[in-house]
Amino acid sequence: MKNAGLLAYNWEESTQGPPRKYYELTDTGKEFVHELGNSWNELVEAVGTIKASKS
């Protein structure tokens, strides 16, 4: 996901153990998640339509 430009990360020193890597969604990643949500909602609606037609 990092190579696709969806995530960025940075290392931060830890007082308890090795450095830690913190991830953050990029603007592209946020847009991708939004599009996934839209696709999911379309799928839910389609399944609901199929279920309603069989009732």
C-alpha positions in Angstrom: 0.0 0.0 0.0 2.9 2.3 0.6 4.3 1.6 -2.8 0.9 2.4 -4.3 1.0 5.8 -2.6 -1.9 5.1 -0.2 0.2 5.2 3.0 3.0 7.2 4.4 5.0 6.4 7.5 7.5 7.8 9.8 9.8 6.3 12.5 9.7 7.6 16.0 12.0 6.7 18.8 10.5 4.9 21.7 11.5 5.1 25.4 10.5 1.4 25.7 12.1 -0.7 23.0 13.0 -0.2 19.4 11.8 2.7 17.2 8.2 2.5 16.1 6.8 3.0 12.7 3.6 5.0 12.5 1.4 4.9 9.3 -0.9 7.6 8.0 -3.2 7.6 5.0 -2.1 9.9 2.2 -4.7 12.1 0.4 -4.7 9.4 -2.3 -5.3 6.8 0.4 -8.2 8.7 1.9 -9.8 9.0 -1.6 -9.3 5.3 -2.1 -11.0 4.5 1.2 -13.9 6.8 0.3 -14.3 5.0 -3.1 -14.2 1.7 -1.3 -17.1 2.9 0.9 -19.1 3.9 -2.1 -18.5 0.5 -3.7 -19.5 -1.2 -0.5 -22.7 0.9 -0.3 -23.6 0.0 -4.0 -23.1 -3.7 -3.2 -25.3 -3.5 -0.1 -28.0 -1.8 -2.2 -27.8 -4.4 -4.9 -28.0 -7.3 -2.5 -31.0 -5.5 -0.8 -32.7 -5.2 -4.1 -32.2 -8.9 -4.9 -33.5 -9.9 -1.5 -36.5 -7.7 -1.8 -37.4 -9.1 -5.3 -37.3 -12.7 -3.9 -39.6 -11.9 -1.0 
